Amino acid sequence: MIAARSARRLILAAALLGLALRLAFGLLYWVDKPMTHDEREYLSLSRSLTQGRGFVHDDAEDPGTGQRFGRAPGYPVFLALIGAGTLPPPDATPPGVKIAQSGLGALLVGLIAGIAWLAAGPHAAVAAALVAAVYPSLVWTPAQVLSETLYSVVALAAALLLQIAADRSSGAGTRRGALVPGVGAGLLVGTAVLVRPAMLFFVPLAVLWLVATRRRALTIVLLTATLAIVAPWTARNYRVHGRFVLVASEGGVTFWTGNHPLARGEGDLAANPLIKQAELEFRRRHPGLTPDELEPLYYRDALRHIAASPVWWLGLTARKAFYTVVPIGPSYALHSLRYRLASTLPYLLILPWAVAGIRRLWRGPRRPAAPFLLGASAVLVCLVFFPQERFRIPIIDPLLIVGAAAALRPDPQSS
């Protein structure tokens, strides 16, 4: 069995390796690459925040045929804090963003190792850290102005702290020791919700688990701390939009895209040109409405389709489940063959080991229920909206790495 001190040194070395690879990719290879609509919107919001104009879009950016919905505030605030908002509209990812997110990527390596250690011991932690350090999708994500890396760090840290709090609250005399990690978990859950509202799917799953395992006090702590972070932003939304918007107003079009009669079960509007044309027609049928005002109409239209054809919708959901696991949907065809191979081959390589390892962990004495529920919430997001690589990478891939590490390098006490 590997000594704890040696394991920590190896994990630190893996994190430093991960940092070097992310910096090298971002600063030496991912140079002068055009940015997507989402990337430009995030930078636009960060500029407005930096200039003191509030959470509004910068009119210097032309959205083209895209729409400017109300975004979650967490990632634009992060960009403003690291100085990205002081720059004029760039043509490519600013180097400062790449450097800051590479640091987050190195921290993510440590978090993945921490979850593996908690569940399966130091051997699995070292293996998970080494895989996470070189895993291609996690290496290149920090080079883009997208919320994946920040969200992955905050969400996985929340799940890890919640698991620690739950473990401490399960024994007599340890409830007080669960308070600090419980509060920390709730604050991080709320922060993750403000980075990506997909984290909302984790909250009811965590509450059901805590209630079922008779950790009611921890449930209250988690919900209170989460609401303390999210509620002020929800109140701001009500003041701005004149209606209840929990976090962001972009959910309607995403739900509509994933549940449209033309939906193929995977990919956003960019990967489905026919749905893009239908979306433009939908907007023409509602002239004069802002994107925020259109959000409830998107939900209403999608729910009408589902109610009219429930059997079709069940089949669509089955296709979503397939594409959540098998990375061959239409959105992958938008990328080069080299990108597809670098993205899918490592994922498919660790998948069978991850399934075996997760089964072993679930049956073991240190079941990481909170991280597993976070993974389940990410799957639910794919089923309710639609699966896409960007939805998979932040949560599902790191947890697959944990599972694969437990299968490849299990500790005696975890078997």
Summary of the structure (lengths in Angstrom):
residues: 415
radius of gyration: 21.3
end to end distance: 13.5
largest distance: 66.9
contacts: 1467
relative contact order: 0.12
helix: 74%
strand: 0%
